[in-house]
């Protein structure tokens, strides 16, 4: 079994991920369930290494052998791209491959809330897309960025590790920079992007104090900045940004964040009753009340503000889960499993008529 054949099977099965680990057959994640590729033997250490190394060029092989892990991406025929994390486990080579469609999905195709179109119309500010790993954050960002690309004449700069979706130049000009290939670090890339005359900046991931500080600075200088964070909710995202700074800087950071933040979209991908996956989202919009709450360090009040601000597009995760159950798109068991406040979910469901599947 060659790596090309495994990639072909992954695309044909519409899997989201392919895993190559010694002692197991190649595994696919389909509709969030891991399943082995049938009639393929468990991988030996040698076979796993051959499959992974076949995806690397000479420079990447050197980096991988030195660092013991490597992120990279590549195009597969005309069908798709793959984002790969190659790593070692128990002394043997392994890899996790994420399948990315070659065609960038639209906001509508991803079943994202309508307010995402509003994000694409903004001229400046800070938009955060948050959620655990593998919950569609990259696709959401790509859909919004591509909407800007198709509708406005801007210079869009993306900083990614690695480049995932590839944007064509349309009404906008898009400069995509990959860590290691095009720049030495997130910090250097973010600092220098201000000299590249950008209108829109996309930061693939804000992962530490330096990248968060640089992202805030870019937004503060009048640019539209999109970024991702690995957090579970809107309130948690705000705390994470502030808490990463030393205590003596936190008041200043709260002020910066309150002035630049436009919205936080937190999302999960849930198994749909009709097959596939559908996003459940929590949305925070930076109203005057939200900005004051951030400035005063009272982020524990954020959930209450979201619950009482549906008229401006805000929505808790439980509100969206209840809506998806009522519309017959997800099961009640799935909603309960993903709810952070199960009691709130049940209270909301008791007031909603549930769509009949008959």
Residue pairs with C-beta under 8 A, 6 or more apart in sequence:
1 26
1 40
2 51
2 54
3 51
3 54
3 55
6 18
6 20
6 26
6 37
6 51
7 18
7 76
7 82
7 97
9 28
9 37
10 18
10 28
10 97
10 99
11 76
11 79
11 80
11 99
13 28
13 30
14 30
15 28
15 29
15 30
15 99
16 29
16 30
16 32
16 98
16 99
16 134
17 28
17 29
17 96
17 97
17 98
17 99
17 134
18 26
18 27
18 28
18 29
18 82
18 96
18 97
18 99
19 26
19 27
19 28
19 29
19 34
19 94
19 95
19 96
19 97
20 26
20 43
20 48
20 51
20 52
20 94
20 95
20 96
20 97
21 27
21 43
21 48
21 89
21 94
22 42
22 43
22 44
22 45
22 48
22 89
22 90
22 92
22 93
22 94
23 42
23 43
24 36
24 42
24 43
25 36
25 37
25 40
25 41
25 42
25 43
26 36
26 37
26 40
26 43
27 34
27 35
27 36
27 37
28 34
28 35
28 36
28 37
29 35
31 271
31 275
31 276
31 277
32 269
32 271
32 277
43 51
45 91
45 92
45 93
48 92
48 93
48 94
48 95
49 92
49 93
51 95
52 86
52 93
52 94
52 95
53 61
53 93
55 72
55 74
55 84
55 86
55 95
56 64
56 70
56 72
56 86
60 70
60 72
63 70
63 180
64 70
64 86
68 87
68 88
69 85
69 86
69 87
69 88
70 84
70 85
70 86
70 87
71 83
71 84
71 85
71 161
71 162
72 83
72 84
72 86
72 162
73 81
73 82
73 83
73 84
73 100
73 162
73 163
73 164
74 81
74 82
74 84
75 81
75 102
75 166
76 82
78 102
79 102
80 99
80 100
80 101
80 102
81 99
81 100
81 101
81 102
81 164
81 165
81 166
82 97
82 98
82 99
82 100
83 97
83 98
83 100
83 162
83 164
84 95
84 96
84 97
84 98
85 95
85 96
86 93
86 94
86 95
87 93
87 94
87 95
87 96
88 94
98 134
100 138
100 139
100 164
100 165
102 166
104 142
104 143
104 146
104 165
104 167
105 139
105 142
105 143
106 143
106 146
106 147
107 114
107 116
107 117
107 120
107 143
107 144
107 147
109 143
110 136
110 139
110 140
110 143
110 279
111 278
111 279
112 140
112 143
112 279
112 281
113 265
113 281
113 283
113 313
113 315
114 313
115 263
115 283
115 285
115 313
116 140
116 143
116 144
116 265
117 147
118 313
119 127
119 144
119 262
119 263
119 265
120 144
120 147
120 148
120 151
122 224
122 262
123 199
123 224
124 219
124 222
124 223
124 224
125 219
125 224
125 225
125 260
125 261
125 262
125 286
126 215
126 216
126 219
126 225
126 227
126 257
126 260
126 261
126 262
127 144
127 224
127 225
127 226
127 227
127 262
127 263
127 264
127 265
128 227
128 228
128 229
128 237
128 261
128 263
128 264
128 265
129 137
129 140
129 141
129 226
129 227
129 228
129 229
129 265
129 266
129 267
130 137
130 228
130 229
130 230
130 231
130 232
130 233
130 234
130 236
130 237
130 264
130 265
130 266
130 267
131 137
131 230
131 231
131 232
131 266
131 267
131 268
132 230
132 232
132 268
133 230
134 269
135 267
135 268
135 269
135 279
136 267
136 269
136 277
136 279
137 228
137 267
138 164
138 165
138 204
138 228
139 165
140 265
140 267
140 279
141 202
141 226
141 228
142 164
142 165
142 167
144 226
145 156
145 158
145 167
145 200
145 202
145 226
146 165
146 167
148 154
148 156
148 172
148 200
149 156
149 167
149 168
149 169
149 170
149 171
149 172
149 174
150 170
150 171
151 171
152 171
152 172
153 171
153 172
154 171
154 172
154 173
154 199
154 200
155 172
155 173
155 175
155 196
155 197
155 198
155 199
155 200
156 167
156 172
156 173
156 174
156 175
156 198
156 199
156 200
156 201
156 202
157 174
157 175
157 176
157 177
157 193
157 196
157 198
157 200
157 201
157 202
158 167
158 174
158 175
158 176
158 177
158 201
158 202
158 204
159 177
159 179
159 183
159 186
159 189
159 190
159 193
159 201
159 202
159 203
159 204
160 176
160 177
160 178
160 179
160 202
160 204
161 178
161 179
161 180
161 186
161 204
161 205
162 178
162 179
162 181
163 176
163 178
164 204
166 176
167 174
167 176
168 174
172 199
172 200
175 196
175 198
176 182
177 183
177 189
179 185
179 186
179 189
182 189
183 189
183 192
186 203
186 207
186 210
186 211
186 214
187 210
187 211
187 214
190 201
190 203
190 211
190 214
190 215
190 217
190 218
191 214
193 201
193 218
194 218
194 221
198 223
199 223
199 224
200 223
200 224
200 225
200 226
201 218
201 223
201 224
201 225
201 226
202 225
202 226
202 227
203 211
203 215
203 225
203 226
203 227
203 228
204 227
204 228
205 211
205 227
205 228
205 229
205 230
206 212
206 215
206 227
206 228
206 229
206 241
208 244
209 244
209 245
212 241
212 244
212 245
213 245
215 225
215 227
216 241
216 253
216 256
216 257
216 260
218 225
219 225
219 260
220 256
220 259
220 260
225 260
229 237
229 240
229 241
231 237
231 240
231 266
232 266
232 340
233 266
233 282
233 303
233 317
233 340
234 264
234 266
234 282
234 283
234 284
234 302
234 306
235 284
235 299
235 300
235 302
235 303
237 264
237 266
238 257
238 261
238 264
238 294
238 299
238 302
239 299
241 253
241 257
242 250
242 253
242 254
242 257
242 297
242 299
243 250
245 253
250 297
251 297
254 294
254 295
254 296
254 297
255 295
257 294
258 286
258 291
258 292
258 294
258 295
259 291
261 286
261 290
261 291
261 294
262 285
262 286
263 283
263 284
263 285
263 286
264 282
264 283
264 284
265 281
265 282
265 283
265 284
266 281
266 282
266 283
266 284
266 317
267 279
267 280
267 281
267 282
268 279
268 280
268 281
268 317
268 338
269 277
269 278
269 279
269 280
270 277
270 278
270 279
270 280
270 324
270 330
270 334
270 335
270 338
271 277
271 330
271 334
272 278
272 329
272 330
273 328
273 329
273 330
273 331
273 357
274 329
278 324
278 329
278 330
280 317
280 320
280 321
280 324
280 330
280 338
281 315
281 317
281 320
282 306
282 315
282 316
282 317
282 320
283 306
283 313
283 314
283 315
284 290
284 302
284 305
284 306
284 314
285 309
285 312
285 313
285 314
287 305
287 309
287 312
289 305
289 309
290 302
290 305
293 299
293 301
293 302
293 305
303 316
305 314
306 314
306 315
306 316
307 316
307 319
310 319
316 341
316 344
317 338
317 339
317 340
318 339
318 340
318 341
318 344
318 345
318 348
319 348
321 330
321 335
321 338
321 339
321 345
322 335
322 345
322 348
322 349
322 352
323 352
324 330
324 335
325 331
325 332
325 335
325 349
325 352
325 354
326 349
326 352
326 353
326 354
326 355
327 355
328 354
328 355
328 356
328 357
332 349
335 345
335 349
336 342
336 345
339 345
